Amino acid sequence: MSLTCVYPGPVDTNLIGSSRARDLTKKKLEAEFIKKRGLPTEHVARRVLDGIEKPSARVFIGKETYLFDIMARFFPVMTNSVIGRMRGKVPFL
């Protein structure tokens, strides 16, 4: 038996577009972000299946997930600060 944790980053699905939202402006901004930066679902699915078949304990998909993992391991306090600052710059958070 094995366990695989998947860290996919943004995935290009219609989940945001078909969901309900209190703030339609934020919903639109998030949908646009996902459309531009989201990874294709086929790519994510392939990486997940590869990680399960190997088996890998952790599967990072997308550059951001690798970056945040490295930052969190070596600079945990700084990583929390960076994430806090990002909340003010990403309009849909």
Secondary structure as GFF3:
##gff-version 3
##sequence-region A 1 93
A	DSSP	beta_strand	5	7	.	.	.	ID=ss1
A	DSSP	beta_strand	11	12	.	.	.	ID=ss2
A	DSSP	alpha_helix	24	37	.	.	.	ID=ss3
A	DSSP	beta_strand	39	40	.	.	.	ID=ss4
A	DSSP	alpha_helix	41	53	.	.	.	ID=ss5
A	DSSP	beta_strand	58	60	.	.	.	ID=ss6
A	DSSP	alpha_helix	63	74	.	.	.	ID=ss7
A	DSSP	alpha_helix	76	89	.	.	.	ID=ss8
###
